[in-house]
Amino acid sequence: MGIVERIKKLCEEHHTNFAEVERRVGISNGQIRRWNTVSPKLENVEKVADYFGVTVDYLRGKEPKKDLPTDLDEILDGMMSFDGKPMTDNDRESIRAYLEGRFSNK
């Protein structure tokens, strides 16, 4: 699977499309599709990787996508809020939902 196919899969997982990603990361319209035939600038690949929360190596097919840690509850239990107080249940659920969405492998 090439870089364009990996980005397409990420777009599907995140319910977006190439045009939206290009707009959000600040690269020209149609640029991602051209990466099938033209080598992309590393700077642009980094922008796309950062947008999806993956590494450049993942987009290049050099490493697997990271999965959600299995001990998420343990991690959340040890976290404090910004002001150093224990997190509220609402904060905990918001963070959990974000992380599950970010690391899902739909």
Secondary structure, DSSP 8 states (H G I E B T S, - for coil): --HHHHHHHHHHHTT--HHHHHHHHT--TTHHHHTTTS---HHHHHHHHHHHT--HHHHTTSS------TTHHHHHHT-B-TTSSB--HHHHHHHHHHHHHHH---
